[in-house]
Amino acid sequence: MADNTENPLLSTSRASDTSPIVQLHPLVLLTITDCISRHTLRQQPGPVVGAILGAQNGQEVTMEVAFQAKLNSSANGEVTLDDGWFSKRLEDFKEVHKQPQLDLVGWFTLGPASGPGPHILPIHSRITELYNESPILLLFHPESAYTEATAAGKLPLTLYESLSENAPNDPNDKAMDIDGAAQAKAIKFRELVYSVETGEAEMISVDFVARGGGNATAVEGSVEASAPTAETSKTNESAGKKGKGKQKEKDSEKDAPIDEAAVLDADDEEILSSLIAKMNAVRMLSRRVALLRAYLDALPPSYLSDPSLPLSAAPDAQHPLPLDHTILRSISATLARINILAPPDSKAFTLESQQEASDVQLVNLLASITNSVSSAKELGRKSQIVENAKSQGKSRMGNIMSGYGGPPEGNFFDIGGGAGGMRAGGERWS
């Protein structure tokens, strides 16, 4: 916690049992970082301020969604909320988030880790007056985003609840509180403990952002690219003239059918995202290993390698970093775990892996042989059906011909047979 004596806006009282229990959702953090990125890249003046919506059930408060607020600057430099725009935006969010019903539970802004400053009091007082009697302040610390604590997993933010405490009286002021006269109140802030809660929909969005981060590329802008020269303008004019003639060709290319083989389906996208995540993990591991190697190279020689050296060698020009036994113990523990992760007997592991691979290939070969035998059996069955059909056709034709006494001798069309019978062909009825 920050030192309360340095910031007069921080309360010296401890958190009580009635203090809110806050559950912070990742979607709020994504919105805050997006607002900071847009504000920085667009070089917008003024502070970054936004509202946080959630639900409150007794002491439990959830912070689920957020949006950036529009501000107005007065003539004396005081920054206040645009009440009309803020109210309309808040009603729109309430209309969207009806199940469950969300309402304004707090607001966010940027500030140092020492606590909020006096410049936030007008905005906080306005929110307290119009929207929520006790809004929670989320103070994001941009300067703490690259510290060791943040790298260890701590979020660079602090939550505060607002309190109304009696203003300190002047020792020379001997006025008495007569007939319950109202005493001056001062707004104080007290730090709250929070936990991060994630829902199913947020897990999908966070996973999508994480996957997109692996595909993100840095766009390097320069002043020269934004200010084209005279030669560039001439080239653009000539290219524009040629581009008019090629517009029809581009339109025809757009209307061309899309190659279905080039379109990724859901399974391909999942495999691609998995491979990208693994590639990013391997890259990060490589960077961390390189960092550890550089750190160890920058340390002075150890007395373990040279007994003549002292236990605590002083850093010099070639080895500027001092010894840190905590980091060295962590590195030693990591190296000790390698024997657990990697097999101690590499030859036996290789032989077992080859046997497993041979078993898998043998099963695949047996399955292929079984399929081939089944296909051959099916082919034999169909061939038998065809042969039976042919033999039945021949026998049926033979039965038909035998019903007429068989074919005559000498002439196939001699149906009656004999001297006085009926003949076909060149003879007639006798």
C-alpha positions in Angstrom: 0.0 0.0 0.0 1.1 3.5 -0.6 2.3 5.7 2.2 -0.7 7.5 3.6 1.3 10.3 5.2 2.5 11.6 1.8 -1.0 11.9 0.3 -3.6 14.0 2.2 -6.5 12.4 0.3 -5.8 8.9 1.6 -7.6 7.8 4.7 -5.6 6.6 7.7 -8.4 4.3 8.8 -8.2 0.6 8.0 -10.7 -1.3 5.9 -13.7 -2.3 7.9 -16.0 -5.3 7.6 -18.5 -3.1 5.7 -16.0 -2.3 2.9 -17.0 -3.6 -0.6 -15.7 -6.8 -1.9 -14.8 -6.1 -5.5 -14.6 -8.6 -8.4 -12.8 -7.1 -11.4 -13.5 -8.5 -14.8 -10.9 -8.6 -17.6 -13.2 -6.7 -20.0 -12.8 -3.6 -17.9 -9.0 -3.9 -18.1 -9.1 -4.4 -21.9 -11.3 -1.2 -22.2 -8.9 0.8 -20.0 -5.8 -0.2 -22.0 -7.6 0.5 -25.2 -8.6 4.0 -24.0 -5.0 4.7 -22.9 -3.6 3.5 -26.3 -6.0 5.6 -28.3 -5.4 8.6 -26.1 -1.6 8.3 -26.4 -1.5 7.6 -30.2 -3.9 10.4 -31.0 -2.0 12.8 -28.6 -5.2 14.0 -27.0 -5.0 16.6 -24.2 -6.5 16.1 -20.8 -6.8 13.1 -18.5 -8.3 9.7 -19.4 -11.6 9.2 -17.6 -14.2 6.6 -17.9 -17.2 4.9 -16.2 -17.4 1.4 -14.9 -20.6 -0.5 -14.8 -21.4 -3.6 -12.8 -23.7 -5.0 -10.2 -23.9 -4.7 -6.4 -25.3 -7.2 -4.1 -24.8 -6.2 -0.5 -21.0 -5.8 0.0 -20.2 -7.7 -3.2 -19.5 -5.4 -6.2 -18.7 -6.6 -9.7 -17.0 -4.5 -12.3 -18.0 -5.9 -15.7 -17.9 -3.3 -18.5 -16.5 0.2 -19.0 -16.5 3.1 -21.4 -14.5 6.3 -21.9 -16.2 9.5 -20.9 -16.3 12.9 -22.7 -14.8 15.8 -20.7 -15.2 19.6 -20.8 -12.5 22.0 -19.8 -13.5 25.3 -18.1 -11.7 28.6 -18.4 -9.7 28.1 -15.2 -8.4 24.7 -16.5 -10.8 22.6 -14.4 -11.9 19.3 -16.1 -15.4 18.2 -15.7 -17.8 15.6 -17.2 -20.1 16.4 -20.1 -23.2 15.6 -18.2 -25.5 15.3 -21.3 -23.3 13.0 -23.2 -22.4 10.9 -20.1 -26.0 10.4 -19.1 -27.0 9.4 -22.7 -24.1 7.0 -22.9 -24.9 5.5 -19.5 -28.5 4.9 -20.4 -27.5 3.2 -23.7 -25.2 0.8 -21.7 -28.0 0.1 -19.2 -30.4 -0.6 -22.1 -28.0 -3.1 -23.6 -27.0 -4.9 -20.3 -30.4 -5.7 -18.9 -29.9 -9.3 -18.0 -28.4 -9.0 -15.5 -29.1 -5.3 -14.9 -25.9 -3.3 -14.7 -25.5 0.2 -13.1 -22.7 2.6 -12.5 -20.5 1.3 -9.7 -17.3 3.3 -10.2 -15.0 5.2 -12.6 -11.4 5.0 -13.7 -8.6 7.4 -14.4 -4.8 7.5 -14.5 -2.6 8.4 -11.5 0.5 7.6 -9.6 0.9 4.7 -7.2 1.0 7.2 -4.3 -2.7 7.8 -4.7 -5.3 10.1 -6.3 -4.6 13.8 -6.7 -6.8 16.9 -6.0 -7.6 17.3 -9.7 -10.0 14.2 -9.7 -12.2 15.7 -6.9 -14.5 17.6 -9.2 -15.3 14.6 -11.4 -15.7 12.3 -8.3 -18.0 14.8 -6.7 -20.1 15.1 -9.8 -20.5 11.3 -10.1 -21.3 11.1 -6.4 -23.9 13.8 -6.8 -25.7 12.5 -9.9 -25.1 8.8 -10.3 -23.8 6.9 -7.3 -23.4 7.9 -3.6 -20.2 5.9 -3.1 -18.5 5.2 -6.5 -15.3 3.1 -6.5 -12.3 4.8 -8.0 -10.0 2.6 -10.2 -6.6 4.3 -10.4 -4.4 2.9 -13.2 -0.6 3.5 -12.9 1.0 3.7 -16.3 4.5 4.2 -14.8 4.2 0.9 -13.0 3.4 -1.1 -16.1 7.1 -2.2 -16.6 8.2 -2.8 -13.0 9.3 -6.0 -11.5 6.0 -6.3 -9.6 4.0 -6.1 -12.8 6.2 -8.7 -14.4 5.6 -11.0 -11.5 1.8 -10.8 -12.1 0.6 -7.8 -10.1 -1.7 -5.5 -12.0 -0.7 -1.8 -12.1 -3.8 -0.5 -10.6 -5.4 0.3 -7.2 -9.1 0.5 -6.1 -10.3 3.1 -3.7 -13.6 3.6 -1.9 -14.5 7.2 -1.0 -15.3 8.3 2.6 -16.6 11.5 4.1 -14.5 12.3 7.2 -14.5 15.4 9.4 -12.1 18.0 8.2 -9.2 18.6 10.7 -9.9 21.6 12.8 -7.5 24.5 13.3 -5.9 24.3 16.8 -6.5 28.1 17.1 -10.1 27.7 16.3 -11.9 27.4 19.6 -15.4 27.5 18.2 -17.8 25.0 19.8 -20.2 22.7 18.1 -23.5 24.3 19.4 -26.9 22.9 18.7 -25.6 20.2 16.3 -23.9 22.6 13.9 -22.7 20.9 10.8 -19.0 20.2 10.6 -17.0 20.4 7.5 -16.6 17.2 5.6 -13.6 16.1 3.5 -13.5 13.4 0.9 -10.9 10.7 1.7 -10.0 7.5 -0.2 -9.3 4.1 1.3 -7.7 1.3 -0.6 -9.7 -1.8 -1.3 -8.8 -5.4 -1.9 -10.0 -6.9 -5.2 -10.0 -10.2 -7.1 -10.1 -10.9 -10.8 -13.2 -12.8 -12.0 -13.6 -14.1 -15.6 -16.8 -15.2 -17.3 -17.2 -17.6 -20.3 -17.8 -14.7 -22.8 -14.8 -12.8 -21.5 -12.7 -15.9 -21.8 -13.5 -16.0 -25.5 -12.7 -12.3 -26.0 -9.5 -12.5 -24.0 -8.5 -15.6 -25.9 -9.2 -13.8 -29.2 -7.1 -10.8 -28.1 -4.3 -13.2 -27.1 -4.4 -14.9 -30.5 -4.4 -11.6 -32.3 -1.4 -10.4 -30.3 0.6 -13.2 -31.9 -0.2 -12.0 -35.4 0.2 -8.3 -34.6 3.0 -6.4 -36.4 4.5 -3.1 -35.5 3.7 -0.3 -37.9 6.7 2.1 -38.2 5.6 5.6 -39.1 7.9 8.4 -40.0 7.6 12.1 -40.7 9.0 11.5 -44.2 6.2 9.1 -45.1 3.5 11.6 -43.8 4.9 14.5 -45.8 5.2 13.5 -49.5 7.7 15.3 -51.7 7.0 16.9 -55.1 8.4 13.9 -56.9 6.1 11.6 -54.9 3.1 13.8 -55.8 3.9 13.6 -59.5 4.3 9.9 -59.3 0.9 9.7 -57.6 -0.7 11.8 -60.4 0.6 9.6 -63.1 -0.3 6.5 -61.2 -3.8 7.9 -60.8 -4.2 8.3 -64.5 -3.2 4.8 -65.1 -5.3 3.5 -62.3 -8.5 4.8 -63.9 -7.9 2.5 -66.9 -7.2 -0.5 -64.6 -10.2 0.0 -62.4 -12.3 -2.3 -64.6 -9.7 -5.0 -64.3 -9.7 -4.7 -60.5 -13.5 -4.9 -60.5 -13.3 -8.1 -62.6 -10.7 -9.5 -60.2 -13.0 -8.8 -57.3 -15.9 -10.6 -59.0 -13.7 -13.6 -59.7 -14.6 -16.7 -57.7 -12.7 -17.3 -54.5 -10.5 -20.4 -54.4 -12.1 -22.6 -51.7 -8.7 -24.3 -51.1 -7.3 -21.0 -49.9 -10.1 -20.5 -47.3 -9.4 -21.8 -43.9 -12.1 -23.7 -42.1 -12.6 -23.8 -38.3 -10.3 -26.7 -37.7 -7.5 -25.1 -39.8 -7.9 -21.8 -37.9 -7.7 -23.7 -34.6 -4.6 -25.5 -35.6 -3.0 -22.3 -36.9 -3.8 -20.4 -33.7 -2.3 -23.3 -31.6 0.9 -23.3 -33.7 1.2 -19.5 -33.4 0.7 -19.8 -29.6 3.4 -22.5 -29.4 5.7 -20.4 -31.6 5.3 -17.4 -29.3 5.9 -19.6 -26.3 9.1 -20.9 -27.8 10.3 -17.4 -28.6 9.6 -16.2 -25.1 11.4 -19.1 -23.7 14.4 -18.4 -25.9 14.4 -14.7 -24.8 14.3 -15.7 -21.2 17.1 -18.2 -21.5 19.2 -15.6 -23.4 18.5 -13.1 -20.6 19.6 -15.6 -17.9 22.8 -16.4 -19.9 23.5 -12.6 -20.2 22.9 -12.2 -16.5 25.3 -15.1 -15.6 27.9 -13.7 -17.9 27.8 -10.3 -16.2 28.3 -11.8 -12.7 31.9 -11.8 -11.2 33.7 -15.1 -11.0 32.5 -17.5 -8.3 34.6 -18.9 -5.5 33.3 -22.4 -6.4 35.3 -22.3 -9.7 38.3 -20.6 -8.0 38.8 -21.3 -4.3 41.2 -18.3 -4.1 38.4 -15.8 -4.7 36.4 -14.3 -1.9 32.9 -15.4 -1.0 31.4 -12.1 -2.1 33.3 -10.9 -5.1 33.0 -7.2 -5.9 31.7 -6.2 -9.3 34.2 -4.7 -11.8 34.2 -3.2 -15.3 33.9 -6.6 -17.0 31.4 -8.0 -14.5 29.2 -5.0 -13.4 26.4 -6.9 -11.7 26.6 -7.9 -8.0 25.8 -11.3 -6.8 22.2 -11.9 -5.9 21.9 -15.3 -4.2 18.1 -15.3 -4.4 18.2 -15.2 -8.2 21.0 -17.7 -8.3 19.0 -20.1 -6.2 16.0 -19.7 -8.5 18.2 -20.5 -11.5 19.7 -23.5 -9.7 16.2 -24.8 -8.9 15.2 -24.4 -12.5 18.3 -26.4 -13.7 17.5 -29.1 -11.1 14.0 -29.5 -12.6 15.5 -30.2 -16.0 16.4 -33.8 -14.9 12.8 -34.3 -13.9 11.4 -33.0 -17.2 14.0 -34.8 -19.4 14.6 -38.6 -19.2 17.8 -39.6 -17.3 18.5 -42.5 -19.7 18.3 -41.1 -23.2 19.1 -44.4 -24.9 16.4 -46.3 -23.1 14.0 -43.5 -23.8 14.9 -43.5 -27.5 14.5 -47.3 -27.7 11.1 -47.1 -26.0 10.0 -44.3 -28.2 11.0 -46.2 -31.3 9.1 -49.3 -30.0 6.0 -47.1 -29.4 6.3 -45.7 -32.9 6.8 -49.2 -34.4 3.6 -50.4 -32.6 1.7 -47.5 -33.9 2.9 -48.1 -37.5 2.1 -51.8 -37.1 -1.4 -51.0 -36.0 -1.9 -48.7 -39.0 -0.5 -51.4 -41.3 -2.9 -54.0 -39.9 -5.8 -51.6 -40.3 -4.8 -50.9 -43.9 -4.6 -54.7 -44.6 -8.0 -55.2 -43.0 -9.5 -52.5 -45.2 -7.9 -54.1 -48.3 -9.2 -57.5 -47.5 -12.7 -56.1 -46.9 -12.6 -54.3 -50.2 -11.5 -57.5 -52.0 -14.3 -59.4 -50.3 -16.8 -56.8 -51.4 -15.5 -57.0 -54.9 -15.7 -60.8 -55.0 -19.3 -60.6 -53.7 -20.3 -58.2 -56.4 -18.6 -60.3 -59.1 -20.5 -63.4 -57.9 -23.7 -61.5 -58.2 -22.9 -60.5 -61.8 -21.9 -64.0 -62.8 -25.0 -65.5 -61.2 -27.1 -63.0 -63.2 -25.4 -64.0 -66.4 -25.9 -67.7 -65.9 -29.5 -67.2 -65.0 -30.0 -65.2 -68.2 -28.5 -68.0 -70.3 -30.6 -70.7 -68.6 -33.7 -68.7 -69.1 -33.0 -68.3 -72.9 -32.3 -72.1 -73.2 -35.6 -72.9 -71.6 -37.5 -70.6 -74.0 -35.8 -72.3 -77.0 -36.5 -75.8 -75.7 -40.2 -75.0 -75.5 -40.4 -74.9 -79.3 -38.7 -78.2 -79.8 -35.2 -76.9 -80.3 -33.8 -75.4 -83.5 -34.5 -77.2 -86.8 -31.8 -78.9 -88.7 -30.4 -77.1 -91.7 -32.4 -73.9 -91.1 -32.8 -72.1 -87.8 -36.1 -70.6 -88.9 -37.7 -74.0 -89.6 -40.1 -73.9 -86.7 -42.5 -76.8 -87.5 -39.9 -79.3 -88.7 -40.7 -82.4 -90.9 -41.9 -82.6 -94.5 -45.4 -81.2 -94.0 -44.7 -78.7 -91.4 -44.4 -74.9 -91.3 -41.2 -73.3 -92.5 -39.8 -69.8 -92.5 -37.3 -68.3 -94.8 -37.5 -69.0 -98.5 -40.2 -71.8 -98.1 -43.9 -71.3 -97.7 -46.8 -73.1 -96.1 -47.3 -76.5 -97.8 
